[in-house]
Amino acid sequence: MSGTRQQGGGTNPGDDAPPGTPGTGENVCPDCKGSGRIGAAACQTCGGTGKVIEGMGGG
């Protein structure tokens, strides 16, 4: 896992919003299960980070 966003702090295809957006948080990528890789290639959903930014529900 690289720990950095694919596009220099921007979003990746699996992100709901840019990092730091209020009401969002990091979650494990559902496609690579947090490894950042699918087979020999970087996961396209998370950009190889193993994390996605998702909206957090509140009640």
Helices and strands as residue ranges (DSSP letters): E 24-28, E 37-38, E 41-42, E 51-55
